C-alpha cells in the first residue's frame, strides 16, 4: 500500500484549527469520502488538535494511501511527551476506520474509494487546499453547523428508515404467525381427517373381508346343497336312458335327455362359481398336461351343437395343433365353451366359428383361438364393462337375451391363470370377435401317476349320505381295494369301523349328525383305531374348513374329482404326480390338501 502526502499544516493558534477543518473537508470531498464519514473525521481531528494545540512543534499532515479501499487520513506530530485524552481516543476508535496512537504521533483516517489515478487525485486535492483562504470564526462555525445539520438529517433519515423497517418486520412477523397458526390449524384438521379416513378404510376393509369370507362360505354351502340333488337328477336321467331300462317313448326319451342336459349345465355352472371363488382367493392352480387339441375340439362340438338354434351354424374347425400344446385341458375347455356359448346365445342368424392357429411371440410358440360370430354385437362404450362380474350389456338389441354375467370375466381370469390373454372386438349389428392367446409349450406338471399292479388295500370303509356318490366311489376304488363297505348313516359308522377294522376310512365332512368332525373325534377316542388312516372328503371351500378339528385326518380331498390314483397318493400308497409331489398343495397344520385346483370335469 503506497502512501502520498497531500499537504502539511502547522498548528499554533486556534485559527489554525479552522484552517485544519477546512483543509480536511476539502481533501475528503475531492477523494470521494461520504458526508457522514467526512464529518466524523474532521470533528475528531479538530478535537485532537485542540487538546494538543499547546504542544511544541504540532503539525498535521494529510496523507492518502492507495488500495481497495484506500485511506484518507491526518497524521498529528508533536515534540513533547503529551497525548490526546482517553475520551478522544475512544471516540476515534469507535467512529473512524483508522486510529493509530503512538508516542508523539497519532494517525486518524477513514476509508476512501479506490481512485482511478491516485497521483491525479492527490494533485487535485493539493490544488484545492492551496486555494483555501483564511476564514473567520463565524464563517467556520456556519460551515460546521451546516455539516452538523446535514449529519443530523442523515441520522434522522436513517432512524426513520430503521423505524419503517421495524414496522414492516413486525407486520411480516404478524403475518408469519397468522399463517403459521392457520397452517397449524389446517394441518391438525387434515390429520384428524386422515385418521378418520384411515379408521373408515380399516372398517370398510374389515367388512369387505367378512363379506368375502361369508360369500365363500355361502358358495361352499350352496354348492354342496346343489351338487347332491343335481347329481341325483343326472344319475336318474342316465338310469332312465340306460339300455337295460324300461323302454321310453320317443317323446319321453327327448324329455329325459333334456333333463340330463339341463342338469349337467347346472352342475357346470356351480363348478364355475366355485372356480371363480377359488380364482379370487388365489387357490385355483393350473394342472398342465399335454393336450390333444382334436379331442378338445370334438368335445366342444358335441357339447355345444345342441345349443345352436335354427338359422345358426356352429363351425369348429377340426385341426391338429402343429407341435406340443401343454396347458390345463379343463380350463381350456371352459374358456372356449364360455365364449362359444355367448356367441350362440347372442346370435340369431349366421355363424359362430372357432379357428385355431399357431403363432410365435418372442421366439416362443403360442396357440391362438379366435371365436367370431355374426350376432348382435356390443356397444363400444361397454366393451370394458363386459369383463366385470355380473354385468350384462344394455340396449334394445339385447332384449330377450340375457346371461349370468360371469362367462367373459371367468374366461379372462382362467386365461390369465394360464399365462395368456383374452381380447374382444365388437360392433353393434355386425358381431363379435374374441381372441384367446395361450403359451403352447410350457413344462407340464401334475401328470397322473400309475398304480402298481393288483389291489393295495384289503378293505376300505366309505361314509357318505349320498348313495349315488357312494356308487361312483365304489367303482373308483375297484382297482385299489379288495373290499369296500359303504355307510350312509353316521350313527352306525363307528361300529362298522370297529367291526371291519379296515385299512382306510373315507368320510364326508357334511354328514348329518354326527358330522364328519364328530366322527373324527370318535375314531380318535378308540386306541385300537389309531393306526387306521382317515381321509376326509369335502365339497366346501378352504375357508369353510375348521383345520383345528382335522388333525386326525391324514388328508383332505375334494369330492369333485376323485380318482384311485389321488386316493392312493393321499394314503401314501403311490408316488405323487411327477414323482415329487409337483402340483400338490400343502394345507395348514400339516394336512395334505388336494382340494386346490379341483374341477368337476376332470
C-alpha positions in Angstrom: 0.0 0.0 0.0 1.6 3.3 -1.2 1.2 6.5 0.9 1.2 10.0 -0.6 1.3 13.3 1.3 -1.4 15.8 0.5 0.0 18.7 2.5 1.2 19.7 6.0 -0.2 22.4 8.3 1.5 23.9 11.4 -0.9 24.2 14.3 -0.1 27.1 16.6 -3.2 29.1 17.3 -7.0 28.5 17.3 -7.3 30.0 13.9 -5.1 27.1 12.6 -7.8 24.6 13.8 -10.4 26.3 11.5 -7.9 26.1 8.6 -7.3 22.4 9.6 -11.1 21.7 9.4 -11.5 23.4 6.0 -8.4 21.6 4.6 -9.7 18.2 5.8 -13.2 18.8 4.4 -11.7 19.7 1.0 -9.4 16.7 0.9 -12.2 14.3 1.8 -14.6 15.8 -0.7 -12.1 15.6 -3.5 -11.3 11.9 -2.8 -14.9 10.9 -2.6 -15.4 10.3 1.1 -19.1 10.3 2.2 -20.7 13.1 4.1 -21.1 11.2 7.4 -17.6 9.8 7.3 -16.2 13.2 6.4 -17.9 14.9 9.4 -16.6 12.2 11.8 -13.0 12.5 10.6 -13.0 16.3 10.6 -14.6 16.6 14.0 -12.2 14.1 15.7 -9.0 15.5 14.2 -10.2 19.0 15.2 -10.8 17.8 18.8 -7.4 16.0 19.0 -5.7 19.1 17.5 -7.4 21.3 20.1 -6.1 19.2 23.0 -2.6 19.1 21.6 -2.5 22.8 20.5 -0.2 23.9 23.3 2.4 21.2 22.4 5.7 22.3 20.8 6.1 21.6 17.1 2.5 20.4 16.5 1.8 19.7 12.8 -0.9 18.0 10.8 0.0 16.1 7.6 -2.8 14.9 5.3 -1.9 11.6 3.6 -3.6 9.2 1.1 -2.9 5.5 0.9 -3.8 3.8 -2.3 -5.7 0.4 -2.3 -9.1 -1.0 -2.3 -10.4 0.6 -0.2 -8.0 3.5 0.1 -7.4 5.5 3.2 -7.5 9.3 3.7 -6.1 10.5 7.0 -4.3 13.1 9.0 -1.1 12.4 11.0 -0.5 14.6 14.0 3.1 15.0 15.3 4.4 16.9 18.3 7.7 17.1 20.3 6.6 16.9 23.9 5.5 13.9 25.9 1.8 14.5 25.7 -1.1 12.6 24.3 -4.8 13.2 23.4 -7.3 12.3 26.1 -8.7 8.8 26.5 -12.2 10.2 25.6 -10.9 11.4 22.2 -9.1 8.2 21.5 -12.1 6.0 22.5 -14.4 8.1 20.2 -11.8 7.9 17.4 -11.5 4.1 17.8 -15.3 3.8 17.7 -16.2 6.2 14.8 -13.2 6.1 12.5 -11.8 3.3 10.3 -8.2 4.1 11.2 -6.9 5.2 14.7 -3.2 4.5 15.4 -2.0 6.3 18.6 1.8 6.2 19.1 4.2 8.2 21.3 4.3 11.8 19.9 2.3 10.5 16.9 -1.4 10.0 16.1 -2.9 8.7 12.8 -6.7 9.2 12.2 -8.3 8.2 9.0 -11.4 6.9 7.0 -11.7 4.6 4.1 -11.9 6.3 0.7 -13.0 4.9 -2.7 -10.2 3.5 -4.8 -9.1 6.3 -7.1 -8.6 5.5 -10.8 -5.5 7.7 -10.7 -4.2 8.3 -7.2 -1.5 10.7 -8.4 -4.0 13.0 -10.2 -6.4 12.8 -7.2 -3.7 13.8 -4.7 -2.6 16.7 -7.0 -6.2 17.9 -7.3 -6.6 17.8 -3.5 -3.4 19.9 -3.1 -4.6 22.4 -5.6 -7.9 22.9 -3.9 -6.2 23.0 -0.5 -3.7 25.6 -1.7 -6.7 27.9 -2.6 -8.3 27.7 0.8 -8.3 31.2 2.2 -8.2 32.2 5.8 -11.6 32.3 7.3 -13.0 34.0 10.4 -14.6 32.1 13.2 -18.2 32.9 12.3 -17.8 31.5 8.8 -16.2 28.3 10.1 -19.0 28.0 12.7 -21.6 28.3 10.0 -19.8 25.6 8.0 -19.7 23.3 11.0 -23.4 24.0 11.6 -24.3 23.1 8.1 -22.3 19.9 8.3 -23.9 19.1 11.6 -27.4 19.7 10.2 -26.6 17.5 7.2 -25.3 14.8 9.5 -28.4 15.1 11.8 -30.7 15.0 8.8 -28.9 11.8 7.6 -29.2 10.3 11.1 -32.9 11.2 11.2 -33.5 9.7 7.8 -31.7 6.5 8.8 -33.7 6.4 12.0 -37.0 6.9 10.1 -35.9 4.2 7.6 -35.0 1.9 10.5 -38.4 2.6 12.1 -40.2 1.7 8.9 -38.1 -1.4 8.5 -39.0 -2.4 12.1 -42.7 -1.8 11.4 -42.6 -3.8 8.2 -40.7 -6.6 10.0 -43.3 -6.5 12.8 -46.2 -6.7 10.3 -44.3 -9.5 8.5 -43.9 -11.4 11.8 -47.6 -11.0 12.5 -48.4 -12.3 9.0 -46.0 -15.2 9.5 -47.5 -16.0 12.9 -51.0 -15.8 11.5 -50.0 -18.0 8.5 -48.3 -20.5 10.9 -51.4 -20.6 13.1 -53.7 -21.1 10.0 -51.4 -23.8 8.6 -51.2 -25.5 12.0 -55.0 -25.5 12.3 -55.3 -26.8 8.7 -52.7 -29.5 9.4 -54.5 -30.5 12.5 -57.8 -30.7 10.7 -56.1 -32.7 7.9 -54.5 -35.1 10.4 -57.9 -35.6 12.0 -59.4 -36.2 8.6 -56.7 -38.7 7.7 -57.1 -40.5 11.0 -60.9 -40.7 10.4 -60.4 -41.8 6.8 -57.9 -44.4 7.9 -60.3 -45.7 10.5 -63.1 -45.7 7.9 -60.9 -47.6 5.5 -60.0 -50.1 8.1 -63.6 -50.6 8.9 -64.6 -51.0 5.3 -61.7 -53.4 4.7 -62.8 -55.5 7.7 -66.3 -55.6 6.4 -65.1 -56.5 2.9 -63.1 -59.3 4.4 -66.0 -60.5 6.4 -68.3 -60.3 3.3 -65.8 -62.1 1.2 -65.5 -64.9 3.8 -69.3 -65.0 4.1 -69.5 -65.2 0.3 -67.0 -68.1 0.3 -68.9 -70.0 2.9 -72.2 -69.3 1.2 -70.9 -70.6 -2.2 -69.4 -73.6 -0.5 -72.6 -74.5 1.3 -74.8 -73.8 -1.7 -72.5 -75.9 -3.9 -72.8 -78.8 -1.6 -76.6 -78.4 -1.3 -76.9 -78.1 -5.1 -74.5 -80.8 -6.1 -76.4 -83.6 -4.3 -79.8 -83.0 -6.0 -78.2 -82.1 -9.4 -76.1 -85.3 -9.3 -79.2 -87.3 -8.4 -81.2 -85.7 -11.3 -78.4 -86.6 -13.7 -78.0 -90.1 -12.3 -81.7 -90.8 -12.5 -81.9 -89.5 -16.1 -79.0 -91.7 -17.0 -80.7 -94.7 -15.4 -83.9 -94.0 -17.4 -81.9 -93.7 -20.6 -79.8 -96.8 -20.0 -80.1 -99.6 -22.5 -81.3 -102.1 -19.9 -84.0 -99.8 -18.5 -87.7 -100.0 -19.4 -88.1 -98.6 -22.9 -89.3 -95.0 -23.2 -91.3 -93.4 -26.0 -89.5 -91.1 -28.3 -91.0 -88.0 -26.7 -90.2 -89.3 -23.2 -86.6 -90.0 -24.3 -86.2 -86.5 -25.6 -87.6 -85.0 -22.4 -85.3 -87.1 -20.2 -82.3 -86.2 -22.4 -83.3 -82.6 -21.9 -83.4 -83.1 -18.1 -80.0 -84.7 -18.2 -78.5 -81.9 -20.3 -80.0 -79.2 -18.1 -78.7 -80.9 -15.0 -75.2 -81.1 -16.5 -75.4 -77.4 -17.4 -76.5 -76.5 -13.9 -73.7 -78.6 -12.4 -71.1 -76.9 -14.7 -72.4 -73.5 -13.6 -72.0 -74.5 -9.9 -68.4 -75.6 -10.7 -67.7 -72.3 -12.4 -69.0 -70.3 -9.5 -66.7 -72.3 -7.2 -63.7 -71.8 -9.6 -64.4 -68.1 -9.7 -64.3 -68.0 -5.9 -61.0 -70.1 -5.9 -59.5 -67.8 -8.5 -60.3 -64.7 -6.4 -58.6 -66.3 -3.4 -55.6 -67.4 -5.5 -56.2 -71.1 -4.8 -57.0 -72.1 -8.4 -53.8 -73.6 -9.9 -53.5 -74.8 -13.5 -52.7 -78.6 -13.9 -50.8 -78.5 -17.2 -50.6 -81.7 -19.3 -50.0 -82.3 -23.0 -53.4 -81.8 -24.7 -54.8 -83.4 -27.8 -56.4 -80.4 -29.4 -58.6 -82.6 -31.7 -60.2 -84.2 -28.7 -60.9 -80.8 -27.1 -62.5 -79.5 -30.3 -64.5 -82.7 -30.6 -65.8 -82.3 -27.1 -66.8 -78.7 -27.7 -68.6 -79.7 -30.9 -70.5 -82.5 -29.2 -71.4 -80.4 -26.2 -72.5 -77.2 -27.9 -74.0 -78.4 -31.2 -77.5 -78.9 -29.5 -77.3 -75.2 -28.3 -77.2 -73.9 -31.9 -80.7 -72.7 -32.8 -82.3 -72.9 -36.2 -80.6 -70.5 -38.6 -77.3 -70.5 -36.6 -74.3 -72.7 -37.7 -71.6 -73.8 -35.3 -68.3 -74.1 -37.2 -65.5 -75.6 -35.1 -62.5 -76.5 -37.3 -61.1 -80.0 -37.0 -57.3 -79.4 -37.0 -54.4 -80.7 -35.0 -52.1 -78.2 -33.4 -48.6 -78.2 -35.1 -46.4 -79.1 -32.2 -46.9 -79.7 -28.5 -49.8 -77.9 -26.7 -49.2 -78.1 -23.0 -51.9 -76.4 -20.9 -54.7 -77.2 -18.4 -57.3 -79.1 -20.6 -60.2 -78.4 -18.2 -59.5 -74.7 -18.1 -59.1 -74.5 -21.9 -62.4 -76.3 -22.3 -64.2 -73.9 -20.0 -62.7 -70.8 -21.6 -63.7 -71.9 -25.2 -67.1 -73.2 -24.0 -68.0 -70.0 -22.3 -67.0 -67.9 -25.3 -68.8 -70.1 -27.8 -71.9 -70.3 -25.6 -72.0 -66.5 -25.5 -71.7 -66.4 -29.3 -74.6 -68.9 -29.7 -76.8 -67.2 -27.2 -76.5 -63.7 -28.8 -76.5 -64.8 -32.5 -80.0 -65.2 -34.0 -78.8 -65.8 -37.5 -75.5 -66.6 -39.2 -72.4 -68.4 -37.9 -70.4 -68.9 -34.8 -66.9 -70.0 -35.8 -63.8 -71.2 -33.8 -60.4 -71.3 -35.5 -57.0 -72.2 -34.2 -53.6 -71.2 -35.4 -50.0 -71.3 -34.2 -48.0 -68.1 -33.8 -44.6 -67.1 -32.5 -44.2 -64.5 -29.8 -40.7 -63.6 -28.5 -39.4 -66.8 -30.1 -41.9 -69.0 -28.2 -44.8 -70.9 -29.7 -48.3 -69.7 -28.9 -51.7 -71.1 -29.6 -54.3 -68.5 -30.7 -58.0 -69.4 -30.6 -60.4 -67.0 -32.4 -64.1 -67.1 -31.9 -66.2 -64.9 -34.3 -69.9 -64.6 -34.5 -72.5 -62.6 -36.5 -74.6 -61.7 -33.5 -76.0 -58.5 -32.1 -72.6 -57.2 -31.1 -71.6 -55.0 -28.1 -71.6 -51.2 -28.0 -68.1 -49.7 -27.9 -68.7 -47.9 -24.6 -69.4 -51.2 -22.9 -66.5 -53.3 -24.2 -64.6 -52.9 -21.0 -67.6 -53.4 -18.7 -68.4 -56.8 -20.1 -65.4 -58.2 -18.1 -67.0 -57.0 -14.8 -68.7 -59.9 -12.9 -72.5 -60.0 -13.2 -72.5 -57.1 -15.7 -75.0 -57.5 -18.6 -74.9 -55.5 -21.8 -77.8 -53.0 -22.0 -79.5 -51.9 -25.2 -82.6 -52.6 -27.3 -80.6 -55.1 -29.4 -80.1 -57.2 -26.3 -83.9 -57.5 -25.5 -84.8 -61.1 -24.8 -81.2 -62.2 -24.4 -79.5 -62.5 -21.0 -77.0 -64.5 -19.0 -75.4 -64.6 -15.6 -72.7 -62.0 -16.4 -70.0 -64.4 -15.3 -68.9 -66.0 -18.7 -66.5 -63.5 -20.0 -65.0 -62.5 -16.6 -64.5 -66.2 -15.8 -62.9 -66.9 -19.2 -60.5 -64.0 -18.9 -59.5 -65.0 -15.4 -58.8 -68.6 -16.5 -56.8 -67.3 -19.5 -54.6 -65.1 -17.3 -54.0 -68.1 -14.9 -52.7 -70.0 -17.9 -50.3 -67.1 -18.7 -52.3 -65.9 -21.7 -54.5 -63.0 -22.8 -58.1 -62.6 -23.9 -59.2 -59.6 -26.1 -62.5 -58.7 -27.5 -63.6 -56.6 -30.5 -67.2 -56.0 -31.4 -69.5 -53.8 -33.5 -73.3 -53.5 -32.9 -75.2 -55.3 -35.6 -72.1 -57.0 -37.2 -70.9 -59.4 -34.5 -68.1 -60.0 -32.0 -64.6 -61.5 -32.2 -62.9 -62.9 -29.1 -59.2 -63.8 -29.3 -57.5 -66.1 -26.7 -53.7 -66.4 -26.9 -52.0 -69.1 -24.8 -48.4 -70.2 -24.4 -48.2 -73.6 -26.2 -45.2 -75.4 -24.8 -44.8 -74.8 -21.1 -43.3 -77.5 -18.9 -46.1 -80.0 -17.9 -46.6 -81.0 -14.3 -49.2 -82.9 -12.3 -49.2 -85.8 -14.8 -51.2 -88.8 -13.4 -49.1 -91.4 -11.7 -49.6 -95.1 -12.3 -50.8 -97.5 -9.7 -48.9 -100.7 -9.0 -50.4 -104.0 -10.2 -53.1 -105.5 -8.0 -55.2 -104.2 -5.1 -53.2 -102.2 -2.5 -55.8 -102.3 0.3 -57.7 -105.2 1.9 -60.8 -103.2 2.8 -62.0 -99.6 2.9 -65.0 -98.1 4.7 -66.8 -95.3 2.9 -69.0 -92.9 4.9 -71.4 -90.6 3.0 -75.1 -89.9 3.0 -75.2 -89.6 -0.8 -75.9 -93.1 -2.2 -75.3 -92.0 -5.8 -71.9 -90.6 -4.9 -71.1 -93.9 -3.0 -71.8 -96.0 -6.1 -69.4 -93.9 -8.1 -66.8 -94.0 -5.4 -67.0 -97.8 -5.0 -66.3 -98.2 -8.7 -63.4 -95.8 -8.4 -61.9 -97.8 -5.7 -62.2 -101.2 -7.5 -58.5 -101.2 -8.7 -57.3 -100.1 -5.2 -59.3 -102.1 -2.7 -60.4 -105.8 -2.5 -63.5 -105.0 -0.5 -65.4 -101.7 0.2 -68.0 -101.2 2.9 -70.5 -98.3 2.5 -72.2 -96.5 5.4 -74.9 -93.9 4.8 -75.9 -93.5 8.5 -73.2 -91.8 10.5 -74.7 -93.2 13.8 -73.6 -96.7 12.8 -70.2 -95.6 11.2 -68.0 -96.1 14.3 -69.5 -99.6 15.0 -68.8 -100.6 11.3 -65.3 -99.4 11.5 -64.6 -101.3 14.8 -66.1 -104.4 13.3 -64.3 -104.4 10.0 -61.0 -102.9 11.1 -60.4 -101.5 7.6 -57.1 -100.4 6.0 -58.5 -97.0 5.4 -61.6 -94.8 6.1 -63.0 -92.2 3.7 -65.6 -89.9 5.4 -67.7 -87.0 4.2 -67.4 -83.9 6.4 -71.0 -82.8 5.6 -72.7 -86.0 7.1 -75.8 -85.4 9.2 -75.2 -85.5 13.0 -72.8 -86.8 14.0 -71.0 -84.9 11.2 -67.5 -85.6 9.8 -65.7 -83.6 12.5 -67.5 -85.6 15.3 -66.8 -88.9 13.6 -63.1 -88.0 13.6 -63.2 -87.3 17.3 -65.0 -90.6 17.9 -62.3 -92.5 15.9 -59.5 -90.7 17.7 -61.0 -91.8 21.0 -60.6 -95.5 20.2 -57.0 -96.6 20.7 -57.4 -99.7 18.5 -58.1 -97.4 15.5 -55.1 -95.1 15.9 -53.3 -96.8 13.1 -56.2 -96.6 10.6 -55.7 -93.7 8.2 -58.7 -91.4 7.7 -59.2 -89.3 4.5 -61.7 -86.5 4.7 -63.9 -85.8 1.7 -65.4 -82.3 1.2 -67.2 -80.1 -1.3 -66.5 -76.9 0.8 -64.1 -74.2 0.1 -61.0 -73.9 2.2 -62.4 -71.0 4.2 -65.2 -73.2 5.4 -62.9 -75.9 6.9 -62.1 -75.9 10.6 -58.5 -77.1 10.4 -58.1 -77.3 14.2 -60.6 -80.3 14.2 -58.9 -82.1 11.2 -55.7 -83.2 13.0 -56.8 -86.8 13.0 -57.2 -86.7 9.2 -54.4 -87.9 7.0 -55.5 -85.8 4.0 -58.4 -83.7 2.7 -59.6 -84.4 -0.8 -62.2 -82.6 -2.9 -65.3 -84.7 -3.9 -65.4 -83.1 -7.3 -62.5 -85.1 -8.7 -61.7 -88.4 -7.0 -59.6 -91.0 -8.7 -57.9 -94.1 -7.5 -54.5 -92.5 -8.1 -55.3 -89.5 -5.9 -56.7 -91.6 -3.1 -53.7 -93.8 -3.2 -51.4 -90.7 -3.1 -53.3 -89.4 -0.1 -52.8 -92.7 1.7 -49.1 -92.8 0.8 -49.6 -95.9 -1.5 -48.4 -94.4 -4.7 -45.9 -91.7 -5.8 -47.2 -88.2 -6.2 -47.6 -86.6 -9.6 -44.3 -86.1 -11.3 -42.6 -88.3 -8.6 -42.0 -85.4 -6.2 -45.4 -84.1 -5.3 -45.5 -81.4 -8.0 -48.8 -79.8 -8.3 -49.9 -80.7 -4.8 -50.7 -78.1 -2.2 -49.9 -78.4 1.5 -52.7 -77.4 3.8 -52.3 -75.8 7.2 -51.4 -77.9 10.2 -49.6 -80.5 8.1 -52.7 -81.9 6.5 -52.2 -82.7 2.8 -54.7 -80.8 0.7 -55.9 -81.9 -2.7 -58.9 -79.6 -2.9 -57.0 -76.7 -4.6 -57.4 -76.6 -8.3 -60.0 -79.5 -8.5 -62.7 -79.1 -11.1 -65.7 -81.4 -11.7 -64.8 -82.0 -15.3 -61.6 -83.9 -14.5 
